[in-house]
Amino acid sequence: MKLAHSLSRELLSRMKHQILSSNAQQRVTGKVYEAILCAIKEGIFEFVFDIVKADRQLVWSHDEKSRNIFSVAVQYRHAKIFSLIYGLDIKSALASSSASFDNNLLHMAGMSAPSTSLDHIAGAALQMQRELQWFKEVESITPPSAHGLPNKMGLTPQQFFTKNHEDMMSKGEKWMKDTASSCTVVGALIVTIMFAAVFTVPGGNDQNNGFPIFLNEKLFMVFIVSDALSLFSSSTSVLMFLGILTSRYAEEDFLESLPRKMIIGLSTLFFSIVAMMTTFSAALLLMLHEQSWIFKPIICLASIPITLFVLMQFPLLVAMAISTYGPSIFDRKMKRWF
């Protein structure tokens, strides 16, 4: 694989020099423009970057439908190739030509993404979020005059986006509601258990003064604190999930509002499960403090629900947090490479 990569780099270097020494007609005959557009469709950044860096005029290569390389990159959702627009500093020139075609650059962002570009994203809601991120990014570099231009169907870019993503938005809404409903049930159960547990403390109460018998034990304070933390965090998670269930589910909500509520809900639910298992372990240790051999089995058994939750839901929580608050998929500092 290393040898193949090295040879391909050498071949690309020779192609680059040959292209630089050729005229426009030779480039057409040699299908240079077709090769560039094919590389963009396949997402081969190295090829596009080296060729465009060698001759910046090639950035205006276009296909039979007069789509330039950035329109194709947006259509096939290749963020790294699209980021070349920041390095080449041609936004003004792109703006002057964007309105000359049927679908301008913002219309291309409003098209449905190829399934291959969304397969690695879990959940329809996160896929909708990624599509909105693309649309907002392209919208930020296109001139305001292009935002309201209709295509041959008479649709503005925003209307075109809405029309093409109706099904995805519907699936995203269903996915969000199903996830929130399931987690609400779990959160409500934890609230009920933790609320009842604080009034039925291990060991009972002293008949003389009414205080808990283990009040002065350190483990009892662990029991009380973890019980309270579990109650408060599970209550927060239930409220977040209820917020998701009662949301209006507008397009903009999928960009940050709904993912933020889901992140807070899942995080607090996970914390409440950990605190609940800590409460359970502390209660048993208080009552069985003389049976030291059973400490380790208790801890191991208490870790099972936490482990299962981590395996099933934590990857989703991490993916959602990265997608919402992580680094952008677009490299706005691409200029440093030119």
N, C-alpha and C positions, 0 to 999 in steps of 0.2 A: 504493500500500500504506500509506503514511503517512497519507493522507487517510482511508482506510477505518479504520485503527486509531484515528485521532482521533475520527471519527464514532461508532465503536463505544464508545469511552470516554464520549462525551457521552450516548449512548443508555443506557449502563449507569448513569450518574449520575442520569439522569431516572427510570429504573426503580427505583433505590434509594430515591429520595425518595417515589415512588408507593407502594412496598411499605411504607415506614415509616408512611404515613398510612392504610393499609388495615387492616381487621380480619381475624380468622382466616378467616371465611367468604369474604371477598373474595379472600383469598390462595389458598384452595382452588379457587374458581371461576376465578381467573386463572392457575391451574396454576403457582403460584410454586414450590411444593415439587418438582413434576415438573421444572421448569427447572433447579433447583439440582442435583438428582440426575443429570439429563442432562449438565450441565456437568461434574460429577465424573467420569462415565463417559468423557467426551471429554478429561478432563484440563485443562480451562480454569480455571487457577488464579485469574486476575484476577477472573473473574465470581464464583467462590465466595468469594474473600477479601473483596471489596468488599461483597457481600450479607451475609455473616456478620458482618463488622466493623460494619455498620450496625445489625444486630439480631441479637444473639447467641442469641436464642431459636430462630432458624432453623437453628442447628446441630443441633437435634433433629428436623429433617425426616427422614422415612423413606418408603420405598416400600411397595408392596403386601405385601411379605414382611417388613415391620417392620425392615428394615435401615436403620440410620442412615447419615449421610454418611461416617463413618469406616469403617464396614463396607464400603461401596461403594468407597471410596478404596483400601482394602486389597485388595479383590477384583480391582480393575482396576489395581493396582500404581502408583498415582500418589503418589509419596513427598512431593512438595511440598504437596499437599492434605492428606495424612495428617499432615504436620508442624504443621498448624493446631492439633492437639490439645495441643501444647506451649504455644502462644501463648494459647489459651483457658483453660488450666488447669482442665480438666474431667475429669481422669483419675479422680478419686474418684467423680464422678457417673456416668461411663461404666462404672466397675467395678460399680456397683450395678445397672445395667440390662443388663450384658453377659450375664448368666446367664438372662435372661427369654426369650431366643429359642432356636430350635433349634440354630443354629450361633452360638456367641459370636464375639467379635472374633478370638480366637486360632484358631478353626476356619477363619475366612475367610482368615487368613494361610496355613493349611494346604492351601487349594485350589490347584489348578494355575493358574499365571498365564496370562493371555491371550497368545497367540502374538505379538501386536503389541508387547507390553511387553518381549519377550525377543529380538526379531529383530535388534536392534542390538548384542547381546552375542555375541561370538565364542566358539564352543565350548560343548558341553553342560556341561562342568565349571564354567565361569564362570557359566552360567545357573543351575546348581544352587547355586553359591555365593551368587548374588543372591537366590534363593528362601530360603536359610537366613538371610541377612541380614535379610530381611523378617520371617521367623518369629521370630528372636531379638529384633528391635526391638519387635514387637508384644508378645512375651512379657514384655519388660522393663517394660511399662506396665500390663499386666493383673494383677489380684490373684492371689496364689498359689492361692486357692480355685477360680479359673476354669481353672487349668492341667490339672486332672484331671477336669473335668466332661465327661461323654459327650454326644454329640448323639443324634438319633433313630436313628442307625445303631449306637449303642453304642460309638462310638469317641471317645477323648480327642483333644485337638488334636494331640498328638505322633503318635498312631497314625494320625490322619486325614492328617497331613502325609506320613508314611511311605508310606501307601497310594497317595496321589495323585502321588507323585514317584518311584515305583519305576522307571518307564521312563526318566525323566530321569537318575536316578542310574546306571542301567545304561549309558546312552549316555555319561555323563560318565566312567565308569570305562574304557570302551572308548577314548574320546578321549584320556584321560590315558595309557593303556598304549601306544596306537599312537604318540603323540608321543614318549613316553619311549623306546620301542624304537628309533625312527628316530634319535633324537639319541644314544642309547647307541652305536650303530654308528659314527657320526661321531666321537664322543669317543674310542672305543677305537682307531680308526685314527690319530687324532692322537697318542694316548699312544704307540702303537707306533713311529710315525715319529720323534717327538721323542726317544724313548729311544735309538733307533738313531743319530740324527743327532749326539748328543753324543760318540759313540765314533768317528765318521767325520768329523772336523773338516775344514774346507776347507784345502787346502794340505798336509795330512798332518802327520806328526810328524818332528822332527829325529832322525836315525838315531843320533846320538851320545848325547843325553841323554833322548830320548823325549818331550820337550816339544813342543807344537804350534809349527809354524814361524811362524805369525802371532800368537804369544802376546802380543807387545808392541803389537799394532795395536789401536786403539780400536774398530774395527769388529768385531774378534774378541770383545771383551768384550760388545758389543751382541749378537753371535751367541749367546754362552754364556748371557747373562742372559735373553734372549727365549726361548731354547730351554727353559731351566729353568722360566720362568713359564708357558710353553705346556704343558709336561709336568704341572706341579702343578695348573694350572687345569682342564685336560682330565680329569685323574684325579678331581678334585673333582666335575666335572659328571657323570662316569660313575657315581660313588657316589650322587649325588643322584637320577639317573634309575633306578638300581637300587633305591633307596629307594621311589621311586614304584611301580615294578613289583611290589615285595613288600609294598606297603601293604595294610592290611585293608579299605580303602575303606568305612569307616563314614560315616554322614551327617556327623558332626562334622568328619571329615577334609577334606571339601570346603570348609569354611569358611575354614581358614587353613593347616592342615598340608600338604595336597597343593599348593595354590598356592605356598606358600613354597618347597617343594622344587623346583617347576618354575621359579620365578623364579631361584633360586640356580643351578640346572642350566643354564638358558638363558644367564644372565649369564656364568658361567664358561666355557661353551662358546664364546660370542661372543669373550670375552677370549682364549681359547686359539687361536682362528682368527686373530685379529689378531697375536698373538705369533708364531704359526707363519709367517705371511707376512713378519713382520719378520725372523725367523730366516733364511728363504729369501732375502730381499733382501740381508741382511748377508753371507751366504755367497757369493752371486754377485758382490757388489761387491768382496769380498776377492780373489776369483779374477780379476776383470776390471777391476781398478782403473785400468788404463791405458786402457781403452776407455770414456772418459767419456761418449761419445754414447749409450751404451746404458743409462745410469742412469735416465733418465726413462721409457723404455718398460718397464723392469723394475718400477718403482714403480707405473705405471699397470696393468700386468698383475696385480701382486700385490694391487691394490685390488679387483679384480673379485670374488673370492670373498667378501670382506668386504661389498661392496655388495649382492651377491645375498642374503647372510644377513640384512642389515639390511632389505631390501625384503620378504623372506618371513617372518622370525620376529620382528624387532624390534617391529612393531606389536602382536603378541600379547604380548610381554614387557611392553611399556608398559601395555597394557590390563589385564593381570593384576596388575601392581604397583599401579596406580591403584585397581583394584577391591579389592585386599587391604589396602593401606596408605594409600590416598588419603583425601580428605575423605569423610565419610559422605553418603549420598544423602538422609539425613534432617536437617532443620534444627532442631536442638534449641534454638536461640536465637530461635525464631520469636516469642517474647514481645516482643521489641524492636519489633515492628511493630504492637503493640496498645497 
